[in-house]
Amino acid sequence: MSDFLGKMRDLLKPYRRGTAPLEIRRAILDEVQSRVVTAGVGKRIFPYNRIRIHILAESAQEREELEAIVGEAWDLKADIADRLRDLEAKAPADLDVEALVTDEPSPAFADRRYHLELQKAETAPAAPTTRPILDVTVLKGTATQHVYTFEGPDRINIGRLEEVVDAEERVRRRNDIVFLEEGDISATVSREQARLAWDEEIKAYRLRAEPGASATRILRDGRSIDVSPQDRRGIKVQSGDEIYLGRACLKVAVRGA
């Protein structure tokens, strides 16, 4: 029994300080979220554009493992941008995120496996980016409009009903492309189905499926591309794409830029 307990202690030793890699990632995102500030009615901002994340490993071997996870499996910049977007908080256009793994403890870690350095660095003004205009046509299903035109918003919510409320009748989401509660096809669209989100890095919109939504896919040049809710970055949208939401269908035209 003592040999067994000893082996278990050895297996758990890398995480004795409290958290496994996924929990570290979640805690980092939660701390970033806690730094969002309210700057007026309905206006939230994240006041930092430089984030340096230090992650503590307890051995050289664990450092190599965490470096592989952070470098290959995680995309913290995209994760942070997504978290801020979900909060409807304005993220800096020049957001820079760097993650460093070390096996040298320091007081900055205290009793945690990570600590953040947040900075507001001055940057040269960037040339304004002209976002494309999106024309979205409803091909299958019944919506409040046949054609929707959007001129450069950060996010376009897609779903059934104009407003989605919680159990206490509080509005939790407003849809911009609104399918109606009528017809068999429209009924296959979830109330919180998907969103088109602007990606400043690639200067294009990405389609993201919401958790628990009906099947979401893009038909492009005869090829079907599944959009998974687990893919937090989403799929880049191109002009001519047909977006299937359950059995409903939208066609996207991208013009100008």
ZAVEXKE-361449 format. One record per residue (C-alpha): z, x, y. Coordinates in steps of 0.02 Angstrom, whole numbers, padded with zeros to 5 digits, always signed. Layout:
BEGIN
ZXY...
END
This chain:
BEGIN
+00000+00000+00000+00043+00140+00121-00127+00222+00088-00213+00057+00124-00118+00033+00287-00158+00211+00337-00344+00182+00310-00337+00021+00412-00250+00111+00555-00387+00243+00552-00524+00110+00557-00441+00021+00703-00394+00178+00797-00551+00181+00910-00500+00011+00980-00312+00035+00987-00318+00029+01176-00364-00152+01165-00546-00198+01155-00704-00180+01053-00873-00145+01137-00923-00328+01160-00753-00366+01234-00770-00218+01352-00938-00284+01410-00867-00458+01436-00718-00388+01533-00836-00287+01645-00938-00442+01687-00779-00542+01718-00716-00411+01840-00882-00407+01932-00871-00597+01943-00695-00583+02016-00766-00478+02160-00882-00617+02220-00825-00681+02389-00856-00844+02481-00945-00819+02646-00955-00998+02707-00981-01170+02636-01085-01157+02478-01121-00972+02509-01062-00835+02392-01103-00650+02399-01067-00494+02300-01031-00365+02436-01069-00206+02337-01236-00128+02293-01174+00022+02192-01075-00001+02032-01020+00147+01927-00940+00094+01763-00829+00218+01670-00794+00179+01486-00661+00272+01389-00690+00332+01210-00547+00401+01109-00646+00534+01017-00809+00630+01029-00880+00526+00886-00836+00363+00972-00910+00427+01134-01076+00456+01046-01069+00280+00972-01027+00199+01140-01162+00298+01229-01289+00232+01104-01226+00053+01127-01224+00065+01317-01392+00152+01328-01491+00055+01198-01408-00113+01164-01340-00158+01336-01430-00191+01499-01282-00203+01616-01386-00213+01774-01478-00366+01708-01317-00439+01638-01229-00421+01806-01377-00493+01901-01380-00641+01780-01194-00671+01799-01209-00671+01989-01360-00787+01980-01264-00906+01868-01128-00911+02002-01262-00943+02134-01201-00785+02220-01324-00680+02317-01342-00508+02236-01399-00356+02335-01585-00325+02315-01549-00139+02292-01411-00162+02162-01386-00001+02065-01281+00005+01907-01232+00162+01811-01126+00167+01653-01038+00326+01599-00942+00356+01438-00805+00486+01430-00674+00541+01304-00562+00616+01438-00421+00497+01488-00370+00483+01670-00245+00376+01768-00391+00271+01831-00405+00188+01661-00221+00135+01659-00207+00029+01500-00390-00023+01496-00545+00045+01413-00647+00046+01574-00637+00053+01763-00762+00015+01900-00810+00107+02058-00884-00015+02183-00973+00044+02340-01071-00029+02483-01199+00105+02518-01315+00099+02667-01499+00091+02622-01657+00098+02722-01727-00074+02758-01856-00122+02629-02021-00200+02669-02009-00388+02645-02072-00451+02479-02189-00599+02482-02151-00704+02331-02289-00801+02245-02309-00989+02258-02287-01083+02095-02381-01243+02057-02304-01327+01904-02402-01472+01828-02327-01593+01703-02448-01606+01557-02339-01701+01434-02187-01808+01473-02136-01911+01624-02059-01828+01776-02020-01873+01956-02182-01786+02009-02345-01742+01924-02360-01576+02017-02216-01474+02088-02246-01335+02214-02116-01200+02246-02128-01066+02381-02019-00921+02325-01846-00990+02277-01724-00882+02179-01710-01009+02040-01796-01167+01980-01693-01275+01861-01785-01380+01732-01708-01525+01637-01687-01711+01610-01603-01807+01753-01591-01748+01933-01403-01715+01921-01302-01664+01770-01117-01709+01781-00965-01661+01679-00837-01776+01596-00753-01803+01764-00917-01852+01849-00927-01690+01947-01102-01620+01975-01122-01462+01873-01309-01437+01895-01457-01504+01993-01630-01495+01917-01782-01454+02023-01911-01507+01893-01841-01674+01837-01894-01766+01679-01849-01950+01672-01748-02046+01545-01900-02137+01479-02026-02108+01340-02010-02019+01174-02078-01855+01242-01963-01842+01393-01814-01882+01280-01842-01715+01191-01803-01620+01352-01621-01569+01366-01526-01609+01525-01500-01423+01549-01660-01358+01472-01719-01199+01558-01740-01108+01722-01870-01002+01810-01777-00857+01892-01849-00729+02013-01835-00549+01950-01839-00432+02099-01866-00280+01989-02032-00339+01917-02076-00451+02066-02108-00601+01954-02024-00756+01883-01946-00758+01710-01919-00911+01602-01746-00924+01526-01689-01056+01400-01516-01130+01422-01388-01124+01280-01398-01277+01168-01566-01334+01240-01715-01401+01144-01840-01273+01080-01922-01181+01225-02083-01083+01208-02233-01022+01305-02412-01048+01247-02517-00905+01316-02697-00868+01268-02674-00965+01106-02516-00868+01061-02344-00950+01051-02196-00853+01125-02022-00916+01084-01894-00910+01225-01723-00882+01150-01562-00934+01239-01490-00768+01180-01618-00674+01284-01528-00669+01451-01675-00586+01539-01805-00713+01484-01994-00701+01472-02105-00655+01620-02211-00804+01672-02398-00783+01701-02525-00896+01783-02600-01015+01654-02445-01018+01543-02403-01182+01460-02215-01205+01443-02156-01318+01302-01984-01397+01320-01955-01493+01160-02117-01595+01154-02142-01599+01342-02259-01475+01423-02282-01394+01594-02425-01285+01654-02390-01147+01780-02510-01081+01911-02458-00927+02011-02545-00900+02177-02521-00777+02318-02400-00631+02315
END
